[in-house]
Amino acid sequence: MVVRMRHTRAHTANRRSHHALIAKTLAKCECGAVRVSHRACAECGRYRGRVVIDVAGKAARKAAKAGSKSEASK
């Protein structure tokens, strides 16, 4: 199939005017860390004043898993 009518540069630019990238909106957490808006903080695990992610427990589980892998490789 052959294209019968070309789009002008202006028409192409008008279509692409909505393709611009936008920067993430950053907010300060209660702990002082910078986080992405409407997301839980990666440092303390809080969102809207409540703890929703157990960051300390997650780190402990990761350390335990890494320790068991190193013992298994010996």
Secondary structure, DSSP 8 states (H G I E B T S, - for coil): ----S---HHHHHHHHTT-------EEE-TTS-EEETTS--TTT-EETTEE-S-HHHHHHHHHHHHHHHHHHH-
